[in-house]
Amino acid sequence: MVLSGFIILNLTHAVYFNIFTHSLPFGIYMKIQGPPQRGDYAATCLTHEIARFGINRDYLAQGQCDTGTVMVLKMIKGVPGDRFAVKNGFLELNGQSYRIMDRDSNGRPLRIFYQQKEGVLDKEKYFLLSDFVQNSWDSRYWGPVGIQFLLKPLWIIASKIPFAAL
């Protein structure tokens, strides 16, 4: 009975089942409204260029975005007005350092899609990063992005994952 309710909600795109991406804990999430805040979970579609790279590398699956890929689900770590810097192989953001890897887990070179080495996040631009896996393919590689909507966890199946995404 409860499962059938979740399936109906999923068909209306009010609920999202995360059993595919390693960027968030596996579980069931509800689409919510409100102003994006640091620490919220967010969903977005990537640009055609970035999405094509993600599909070619098997980082992204086919999906509902106009690029033909699934939305990426990540945590908001940087909000408009936050200062950031890229130096010495790290993204520095809000007192935290996030390692930018040169290669993925298959030894392939990783591409950085943005060239700005430091600055302030513009209005409606966010850094989306995974705090679920250490080597996620996220805003460290694509830069600041807009978001389509926020997600709130309803039921978490797994809170830790033993392997990296890249």
C-alpha positions as CSV (number, residue, x, y, z in Angstrom):
1,M,0.0,0.0,0.0
2,V,2.7,2.5,1.0
3,L,4.9,1.4,-2.0
4,S,2.0,1.9,-4.4
5,G,1.6,5.4,-3.0
6,F,5.3,6.2,-3.6
7,I,5.0,4.8,-7.2
8,I,2.0,7.1,-7.9
9,L,3.9,10.1,-6.5
10,N,7.0,9.1,-8.6
11,L,4.9,9.1,-11.7
12,T,3.8,12.7,-10.9
13,H,7.5,13.6,-10.4
14,A,6.8,14.7,-6.8
15,V,9.0,11.8,-5.4
16,Y,12.3,10.6,-6.7
17,F,13.9,7.2,-6.0
18,N,17.6,7.5,-5.8
19,I,19.0,4.0,-6.4
20,F,21.2,5.0,-9.3
21,T,23.4,7.9,-8.4
22,H,26.2,7.7,-5.8
23,S,26.0,11.4,-5.3
24,L,23.3,11.2,-2.6
25,P,22.4,8.6,0.0
26,F,20.2,5.9,-1.6
27,G,16.6,6.4,-0.7
28,I,13.3,8.2,-1.5
29,Y,13.3,12.0,-1.9
30,M,10.4,14.5,-2.2
31,K,10.5,17.5,-4.5
32,I,10.1,20.7,-2.4
33,Q,9.7,24.4,-2.9
34,G,11.6,27.2,-1.2
35,P,14.8,29.3,-1.5
36,P,17.9,27.1,-2.0
37,Q,20.1,27.0,1.1
38,R,23.6,25.6,1.7
39,G,23.2,22.0,2.7
40,D,20.0,21.4,0.7
41,Y,19.8,18.7,-1.9
42,A,19.2,19.9,-5.4
43,A,18.6,18.6,-8.9
44,T,19.7,20.1,-12.2
45,C,20.3,19.4,-15.8
46,L,23.7,20.1,-17.2
47,T,24.6,21.9,-20.4
48,H,24.7,20.0,-23.7
49,E,28.6,20.0,-23.7
50,I,28.9,18.8,-20.1
51,A,26.1,16.2,-20.5
52,R,27.6,14.8,-23.7
53,F,31.0,14.3,-21.8
54,G,29.1,12.7,-18.9
55,I,27.2,10.3,-21.3
56,N,30.4,9.4,-23.2
57,R,32.1,8.6,-19.9
58,D,29.2,6.7,-18.4
59,Y,28.9,9.3,-15.6
60,L,25.3,10.0,-16.6
61,A,22.5,7.8,-17.8
62,Q,19.9,8.6,-20.4
63,G,17.0,10.6,-18.9
64,Q,14.5,13.4,-18.9
65,C,16.7,16.5,-19.4
66,D,16.6,18.2,-22.8
67,T,20.2,17.0,-23.2
68,G,18.9,13.4,-23.0
69,T,20.5,12.7,-19.6
70,V,19.2,12.2,-16.1
71,M,19.3,15.2,-13.7
72,V,22.3,15.3,-11.4
73,L,21.5,15.2,-7.7
74,K,23.9,16.9,-5.3
75,M,24.2,18.9,-2.2
76,I,24.3,22.7,-2.4
77,K,27.7,23.7,-1.0
78,G,28.0,27.2,-2.5
79,V,25.3,29.8,-2.8
80,P,25.1,33.2,-4.6
81,G,27.5,35.6,-3.0
82,D,30.0,32.9,-1.8
83,R,33.6,33.4,-2.7
84,F,35.5,30.6,-4.3
85,A,39.0,29.9,-5.6
86,V,40.6,27.1,-7.6
87,K,44.3,26.6,-6.7
88,N,46.8,23.9,-6.3
89,G,44.3,21.2,-7.4
90,F,41.6,22.2,-5.0
91,L,38.3,24.1,-5.0
92,E,38.3,26.4,-2.0
93,L,34.8,27.3,-0.9
94,N,33.5,28.5,2.5
95,G,36.6,27.4,4.4
96,Q,36.5,23.9,2.9
97,S,38.9,22.4,0.3
98,Y,37.6,20.0,-2.3
99,R,40.2,18.0,-4.2
100,I,40.0,18.3,-8.0
101,M,41.2,15.0,-9.5
102,D,43.3,14.8,-12.7
103,R,41.9,11.4,-13.7
104,D,38.8,9.3,-13.0
105,S,38.9,5.8,-11.5
106,N,39.5,4.4,-15.0
107,G,42.6,6.5,-15.5
108,R,41.0,8.8,-18.0
109,P,41.8,12.5,-17.9
110,L,39.1,14.7,-16.3
111,R,38.0,17.8,-18.0
112,I,37.4,21.1,-16.2
113,F,34.5,23.0,-18.0
114,Y,34.9,26.4,-16.4
115,Q,38.0,28.6,-16.5
116,Q,37.3,31.1,-13.7
117,K,40.0,30.6,-11.1
118,E,38.4,32.7,-8.4
119,G,35.3,34.9,-7.9
120,V,31.9,35.3,-6.3
121,L,29.0,33.1,-7.2
122,D,26.5,35.0,-9.3
123,K,22.8,35.3,-8.6
124,E,21.0,31.9,-9.1
125,K,24.3,30.0,-9.5
126,Y,25.4,27.3,-7.0
127,F,28.2,24.9,-6.4
128,L,26.7,21.4,-6.2
129,L,29.0,18.8,-4.6
130,S,28.6,15.4,-3.2
131,D,29.4,14.8,0.4
132,F,28.3,11.2,0.0
133,V,31.3,10.0,-2.1
134,Q,34.7,11.7,-2.1
135,N,35.4,11.6,-5.8
136,S,32.1,12.7,-7.3
137,W,31.8,14.3,-10.7
138,D,30.3,17.6,-9.6
139,S,30.8,21.4,-9.7
140,R,34.5,20.9,-9.2
141,Y,34.5,20.0,-12.8
142,W,31.5,21.7,-14.4
143,G,31.5,25.0,-12.3
144,P,28.6,26.8,-10.9
145,V,25.1,25.8,-12.2
146,G,21.5,26.8,-11.8
147,I,19.1,24.4,-10.1
148,Q,15.7,23.0,-11.2
149,F,14.3,22.1,-7.8
150,L,15.2,21.0,-4.3
151,L,14.9,17.6,-2.7
152,K,14.1,16.5,0.8
153,P,14.9,13.0,2.0
154,L,11.9,11.0,3.0
155,W,13.5,7.6,3.6
156,I,17.3,6.9,3.4
157,I,18.1,3.3,2.5
158,A,21.9,3.6,2.8
159,S,23.8,6.4,4.4
160,K,27.3,5.3,3.4
161,I,28.8,3.8,0.2
162,P,32.1,2.0,0.2
163,F,33.4,3.1,-3.2
164,A,34.1,6.2,-5.2
165,A,32.0,7.4,-8.2
166,L,34.8,8.5,-10.5
